[in-house]
Amino acid sequence: MPSDRLVAVSYQVSDAYATMNADVLGTQAQVVFLQRLPEPERAAVVSRAEAIVGWNPGRELPAGALGNAPELRLIQLLSAGADGVDFAQIPEQAMVAGNIGAFARPIAEHVMAMTLALARRLPERHAELAAGQFNQQQLLTLNGAVVAILGFGGIGTATATLMRAFGARIYAVNSSGGIKEPVEFAGTLTDLDKVLAAADVLVISLPLTKSTRGLIGARELALMKPTAILVNVARGAIIDERALYEHLRDNPNFYAGIDTWWHEPRPNSAFRIDFPFFDLPNLLGSPHNSGIVPGVIRAAARKAAENVLSFLRGEPVTGIMRREDYLQLQPDQAAD
């Protein structure tokens, strides 16, 4: 017999996704797909929902709907990050859960691709060959290199697994310093200076919160080795844009791979950079597509539905975000 508990899905889904959500949640809840309802009916459904699933329900729902949702206990995001969520709209009794690990494996592959390309200077060597130069110099191997990973959740753990296969030594940083994986060093952001100084490769996979916005600035970059590689697959705003540009410009043997940018396309604005990064030979960029591979959105939707199922069963829910980390954070680009 179907349950009278209600889960609302706020984003547009295909028939295949709708069937999958219904299959996962089974008889634990009634699943309502809000985008299939006339707009005047959506707020009434939200007012009865125990859980909402979406990319960013605050933007996907009618204005004010979240403020009139007394039964709401869980907002489950499709994305891993919550920096685009306006926590001021969310009722106090509701938890917000990120889809932790949903995009980890493809993003870790992207980190490896960028790191290897930059370690072997492939973009530069290619350009030199095209210009008739035959420069065989190579500057970095991952075998024995220190790879520091800031943010050791799903992406960080998956990246460490791939890096270890190349012989890298892993320095892991997370909020607690408690790391279950085999690593050379485990610490927190209080160890940041030590970690930056040791890193041959720095991978940034932290969430963007009040405390991580602008975490890497001119001082932090100056602590790093002049031949280090920085790869950012988290959020652009974790790094000071001017500081990174000037450091790359002034340190030609320091390299950066950037997948997430400071000013990404939004409904009313286009992609832009405020400094001429693409004039620099020591930068490799990608258009925030590190997690986009065939089938990944379907897998992420299933993972999100499974987390909601745990909630409905009274089991532990993963990825709970601390409201105080985000409440005064200006919404940033949509999270992966």
URQUI-V575280 format. One record per run of one state. SS is the DSSP state (H for helix, E for strand, - for the rest). FROM is the first residue (numbers start at 1). TO is the last residue. If there is no record, write none. Layout:
ss->SS from->FROM to->TO
ss->SS from->FROM to->TO
This chain:
ss->- from->1 to->5
ss->E from->6 to->9
ss->- from->10 to->14
ss->H from->15 to->25
ss->- from->26 to->29
ss->E from->30 to->33
ss->H from->34 to->36
ss->- from->37 to->38
ss->H from->39 to->46
ss->- from->47 to->50
ss->E from->51 to->54
ss->- from->55 to->56
ss->H from->57 to->60
ss->- from->61 to->65
ss->H from->66 to->68
ss->- from->69 to->73
ss->E from->74 to->77
ss->- from->78 to->86
ss->H from->87 to->89
ss->- from->90 to->94
ss->E from->95 to->97
ss->- from->98 to->103
ss->H from->104 to->119
ss->- from->120 to->121
ss->H from->122 to->130
ss->- from->131 to->145
ss->E from->146 to->150
ss->- from->151 to->153
ss->H from->154 to->165
ss->- from->166 to->168
ss->E from->169 to->173
ss->- from->174 to->184
ss->E from->185 to->187
ss->- from->188 to->188
ss->H from->189 to->198
ss->- from->199 to->200
ss->E from->201 to->204
ss->- from->205 to->215
ss->E from->216 to->216
ss->- from->217 to->217
ss->H from->218 to->223
ss->- from->224 to->228
ss->E from->229 to->232
ss->- from->233 to->235
ss->H from->236 to->238
ss->E from->239 to->239
ss->- from->240 to->240
ss->H from->241 to->250
ss->- from->251 to->254
ss->E from->255 to->258
ss->- from->259 to->262
ss->E from->263 to->263
ss->- from->264 to->265
ss->E from->266 to->266
ss->- from->267 to->268
ss->E from->269 to->269
ss->- from->270 to->271
ss->E from->272 to->272
ss->- from->273 to->276
ss->H from->277 to->279
ss->- from->280 to->282
ss->E from->283 to->285
ss->- from->286 to->295
ss->H from->296 to->312
ss->- from->313 to->319
ss->E from->320 to->320
ss->- from->321 to->322
ss->H from->323 to->325
ss->- from->326 to->336
